[in-house]
Amino acid sequence: MKRHGFISALLSVAIISAIIVGAISLTIQSKKIIGPVIILLGFLPWIPLKISGRTIKSTGADIIFGAIDTGVLGIAALIGASFAGVLGAIVGGAVGDSITDGFAGLFEGQMAEKLRKRGIYESRTPLSSSMGKMSGCLLGVGIVLTMAWSIIGINI
Protein backbone atom coordinates (compact mmCIF):
# COMPACT_ATOMS: atom_id res chain seq x y z
CA MET A 1 0.00 0.00 0.00
CA LYS A 2 1.41 3.35 -0.99
CA ARG A 3 1.85 5.85 1.84
CA HIS A 4 0.23 8.59 -0.25
CA GLY A 5 -2.40 6.48 -2.04
CA PHE A 6 -6.16 6.74 -1.98
CA ILE A 7 -6.75 3.70 0.26
CA SER A 8 -4.25 4.96 2.83
CA ALA A 9 -5.93 8.37 2.79
CA LEU A 10 -9.40 6.81 3.06
CA LEU A 11 -8.35 4.76 6.08
CA SER A 12 -6.79 7.82 7.70
CA VAL A 13 -9.94 9.90 7.16
CA ALA A 14 -12.16 7.10 8.52
CA ILE A 15 -10.05 6.52 11.64
CA ILE A 16 -9.57 10.22 12.42
CA SER A 17 -13.29 10.85 11.80
CA ALA A 18 -14.28 8.08 14.23
CA ILE A 19 -12.00 9.54 16.90
CA ILE A 20 -13.41 13.04 16.30
CA VAL A 21 -17.05 11.85 16.50
CA GLY A 22 -16.27 10.00 19.72
CA ALA A 23 -14.55 12.98 21.33
CA ILE A 24 -17.30 15.39 20.28
CA SER A 25 -20.05 13.06 21.54
CA LEU A 26 -18.40 13.13 24.96
CA THR A 27 -18.00 16.93 25.10
CA ILE A 28 -20.91 18.37 23.08
CA GLN A 29 -22.88 19.37 26.17
CA SER A 30 -20.05 21.53 27.55
CA LYS A 31 -20.13 24.82 25.64
CA LYS A 32 -17.10 26.19 27.45
CA ILE A 33 -14.77 23.37 26.42
CA ILE A 34 -16.13 22.35 23.00
CA GLY A 35 -14.11 25.01 21.15
CA PRO A 36 -10.77 24.10 22.76
CA VAL A 37 -11.53 20.37 22.29
CA ILE A 38 -12.15 20.95 18.57
CA ILE A 39 -8.91 22.96 18.33
CA LEU A 40 -6.99 20.06 19.89
CA LEU A 41 -8.70 17.63 17.51
CA GLY A 42 -7.42 19.85 14.69
CA PHE A 43 -3.92 18.53 15.35
CA LEU A 44 -4.99 14.88 15.07
CA PRO A 45 -4.81 14.80 11.22
CA TRP A 46 -1.14 15.75 11.48
CA ILE A 47 -0.34 12.23 12.73
CA PRO A 48 -0.99 10.42 9.41
CA LEU A 49 0.86 13.22 7.62
CA LYS A 50 3.94 12.73 9.76
CA ILE A 51 3.72 8.93 9.45
CA SER A 52 3.60 9.27 5.65
CA GLY A 53 6.70 11.48 5.67
CA ARG A 54 4.92 14.70 4.72
CA THR A 55 5.70 17.97 6.46
CA ILE A 56 2.93 20.05 7.97
CA LYS A 57 4.19 23.03 5.92
CA SER A 58 3.53 21.08 2.72
CA THR A 59 -0.19 21.06 3.57
CA GLY A 60 -0.25 24.73 4.57
CA ALA A 61 -2.50 25.76 1.69
CA ASP A 62 -5.06 23.10 2.61
CA ILE A 63 -4.93 24.03 6.30
CA ILE A 64 -5.49 27.71 5.45
CA PHE A 65 -8.40 26.78 3.16
CA GLY A 66 -10.05 24.65 5.84
CA ALA A 67 -9.57 27.20 8.62
CA ILE A 68 -11.05 30.08 6.63
CA ASP A 69 -13.79 27.96 5.06
CA THR A 70 -15.11 26.36 8.21
CA GLY A 71 -14.26 29.24 10.52
CA VAL A 72 -16.46 31.61 8.54
CA LEU A 73 -19.06 28.88 8.05
CA GLY A 74 -19.21 28.60 11.86
CA ILE A 75 -19.87 32.33 12.09
CA ALA A 76 -22.62 32.08 9.44
CA ALA A 77 -24.22 29.14 11.28
CA LEU A 78 -24.14 31.01 14.61
CA ILE A 79 -25.75 34.06 12.99
CA GLY A 80 -28.39 31.88 11.28
CA ALA A 81 -29.12 30.05 14.55
CA SER A 82 -29.61 33.33 16.39
CA PHE A 83 -32.23 34.42 13.83
CA ALA A 84 -34.08 31.21 13.05
CA GLY A 85 -32.91 28.35 15.28
CA VAL A 86 -31.87 25.05 13.73
CA LEU A 87 -33.19 25.89 10.24
CA GLY A 88 -31.34 29.21 10.36
CA ALA A 89 -28.13 27.40 11.33
CA ILE A 90 -28.53 24.96 8.43
CA VAL A 91 -29.28 27.68 5.89
CA GLY A 92 -26.59 29.97 7.32
CA GLY A 93 -24.09 27.12 7.21
CA ALA A 94 -24.99 26.05 3.67
CA VAL A 95 -25.01 29.54 2.19
CA GLY A 96 -21.99 30.50 4.25
CA ASP A 97 -20.12 27.43 2.98
CA SER A 98 -20.61 28.34 -0.66
CA ILE A 99 -19.40 31.89 -0.03
CA THR A 100 -16.46 30.83 2.12
CA ASP A 101 -15.32 28.24 -0.44
CA GLY A 102 -14.72 31.10 -2.84
CA PHE A 103 -12.84 33.27 -0.36
CA ALA A 104 -10.89 30.37 1.15
CA GLY A 105 -9.86 29.27 -2.34
CA LEU A 106 -8.26 32.68 -2.86
CA PHE A 107 -6.15 32.27 0.26
CA GLU A 108 -5.38 28.62 -0.53
CA GLY A 109 -4.05 29.62 -3.95
CA GLN A 110 -2.03 32.47 -2.49
CA MET A 111 -0.51 30.19 0.15
CA ALA A 112 0.33 27.56 -2.50
CA GLU A 113 2.17 30.21 -4.52
CA LYS A 114 4.13 31.36 -1.46
CA LEU A 115 5.10 27.78 -0.60
CA ARG A 116 6.35 27.13 -4.14
CA LYS A 117 8.38 30.35 -4.10
CA ARG A 118 10.04 29.15 -0.88
CA GLY A 119 10.80 25.75 -2.40
CA ILE A 120 8.37 23.85 -0.17
CA TYR A 121 6.95 20.71 -1.79
CA GLU A 122 3.18 21.00 -1.71
CA SER A 123 2.01 18.73 -4.47
CA ARG A 124 -1.40 17.47 -3.41
CA THR A 125 -2.07 13.81 -2.67
CA PRO A 126 -5.29 12.31 -1.33
CA LEU A 127 -3.72 12.05 2.13
CA SER A 128 -2.15 15.50 2.28
CA SER A 129 -5.20 17.30 0.91
CA SER A 130 -7.71 15.46 3.10
CA MET A 131 -5.69 15.70 6.31
CA GLY A 132 -4.72 19.33 5.67
CA LYS A 133 -8.29 20.44 5.04
CA MET A 134 -9.60 18.37 7.97
CA SER A 135 -7.04 19.95 10.28
CA GLY A 136 -7.79 23.47 9.07
CA CYS A 137 -11.55 23.00 9.37
CA LEU A 138 -11.30 21.81 12.96
CA LEU A 139 -8.88 24.57 13.91
CA GLY A 140 -11.05 27.25 12.25
CA VAL A 141 -14.36 26.27 13.81
CA GLY A 142 -12.70 25.52 17.15
CA ILE A 143 -11.34 29.06 17.28
CA VAL A 144 -14.73 30.53 16.28
CA LEU A 145 -16.61 28.56 18.95
CA THR A 146 -14.03 29.36 21.61
CA MET A 147 -14.34 33.06 20.81
CA ALA A 148 -18.14 32.94 20.53
CA TRP A 149 -18.77 31.35 23.89
CA SER A 150 -15.72 32.28 25.95
CA ILE A 151 -14.70 35.75 24.80
CA ILE A 152 -17.77 37.29 23.16
CA GLY A 153 -20.31 35.48 25.35
CA ILE A 154 -22.79 34.45 22.65
CA ASN A 155 -25.57 32.34 24.10
CA ILE A 156 -27.60 30.08 21.84
C-alpha positions in Angstrom: 0.0 0.0 0.0 1.4 3.4 -1.0 1.9 5.9 1.8 0.2 8.6 -0.2 -2.4 6.5 -2.0 -6.2 6.7 -2.0 -6.7 3.7 0.3 -4.3 5.0 2.8 -5.9 8.4 2.8 -9.4 6.8 3.1 -8.3 4.8 6.1 -6.8 7.8 7.7 -9.9 9.9 7.2 -12.2 7.1 8.5 -10.0 6.5 11.6 -9.6 10.2 12.4 -13.3 10.8 11.8 -14.3 8.1 14.2 -12.0 9.5 16.9 -13.4 13.0 16.3 -17.0 11.9 16.5 -16.3 10.0 19.7 -14.5 13.0 21.3 -17.3 15.4 20.3 -20.0 13.1 21.5 -18.4 13.1 25.0 -18.0 16.9 25.1 -20.9 18.4 23.1 -22.9 19.4 26.2 -20.0 21.5 27.5 -20.1 24.8 25.6 -17.1 26.2 27.5 -14.8 23.4 26.4 -16.1 22.4 23.0 -14.1 25.0 21.2 -10.8 24.1 22.8 -11.5 20.4 22.3 -12.1 20.9 18.6 -8.9 23.0 18.3 -7.0 20.1 19.9 -8.7 17.6 17.5 -7.4 19.8 14.7 -3.9 18.5 15.4 -5.0 14.9 15.1 -4.8 14.8 11.2 -1.1 15.7 11.5 -0.3 12.2 12.7 -1.0 10.4 9.4 0.9 13.2 7.6 3.9 12.7 9.8 3.7 8.9 9.4 3.6 9.3 5.7 6.7 11.5 5.7 4.9 14.7 4.7 5.7 18.0 6.5 2.9 20.1 8.0 4.2 23.0 5.9 3.5 21.1 2.7 -0.2 21.1 3.6 -0.3 24.7 4.6 -2.5 25.8 1.7 -5.1 23.1 2.6 -4.9 24.0 6.3 -5.5 27.7 5.4 -8.4 26.8 3.2 -10.0 24.7 5.8 -9.6 27.2 8.6 -11.1 30.1 6.6 -13.8 28.0 5.1 -15.1 26.4 8.2 -14.3 29.2 10.5 -16.5 31.6 8.5 -19.1 28.9 8.1 -19.2 28.6 11.9 -19.9 32.3 12.1 -22.6 32.1 9.4 -24.2 29.1 11.3 -24.1 31.0 14.6 -25.8 34.1 13.0 -28.4 31.9 11.3 -29.1 30.1 14.6 -29.6 33.3 16.4 -32.2 34.4 13.8 -34.1 31.2 13.1 -32.9 28.4 15.3 -31.9 25.1 13.7 -33.2 25.9 10.2 -31.3 29.2 10.4 -28.1 27.4 11.3 -28.5 25.0 8.4 -29.3 27.7 5.9 -26.6 30.0 7.3 -24.1 27.1 7.2 -25.0 26.0 3.7 -25.0 29.5 2.2 -22.0 30.5 4.3 -20.1 27.4 3.0 -20.6 28.3 -0.7 -19.4 31.9 0.0 -16.5 30.8 2.1 -15.3 28.2 -0.4 -14.7 31.1 -2.8 -12.8 33.3 -0.4 -10.9 30.4 1.1 -9.9 29.3 -2.3 -8.3 32.7 -2.9 -6.1 32.3 0.3 -5.4 28.6 -0.5 -4.0 29.6 -3.9 -2.0 32.5 -2.5 -0.5 30.2 0.1 0.3 27.6 -2.5 2.2 30.2 -4.5 4.1 31.4 -1.5 5.1 27.8 -0.6 6.3 27.1 -4.1 8.4 30.3 -4.1 10.0 29.1 -0.9 10.8 25.8 -2.4 8.4 23.8 -0.2 7.0 20.7 -1.8 3.2 21.0 -1.7 2.0 18.7 -4.5 -1.4 17.5 -3.4 -2.1 13.8 -2.7 -5.3 12.3 -1.3 -3.7 12.1 2.1 -2.2 15.5 2.3 -5.2 17.3 0.9 -7.7 15.5 3.1 -5.7 15.7 6.3 -4.7 19.3 5.7 -8.3 20.4 5.0 -9.6 18.4 8.0 -7.0 19.9 10.3 -7.8 23.5 9.1 -11.6 23.0 9.4 -11.3 21.8 13.0 -8.9 24.6 13.9 -11.0 27.2 12.3 -14.4 26.3 13.8 -12.7 25.5 17.2 -11.3 29.1 17.3 -14.7 30.5 16.3 -16.6 28.6 18.9 -14.0 29.4 21.6 -14.3 33.1 20.8 -18.1 32.9 20.5 -18.8 31.4 23.9 -15.7 32.3 25.9 -14.7 35.7 24.8 -17.8 37.3 23.2 -20.3 35.5 25.4 -22.8 34.4 22.6 -25.6 32.3 24.1 -27.6 30.1 21.8 
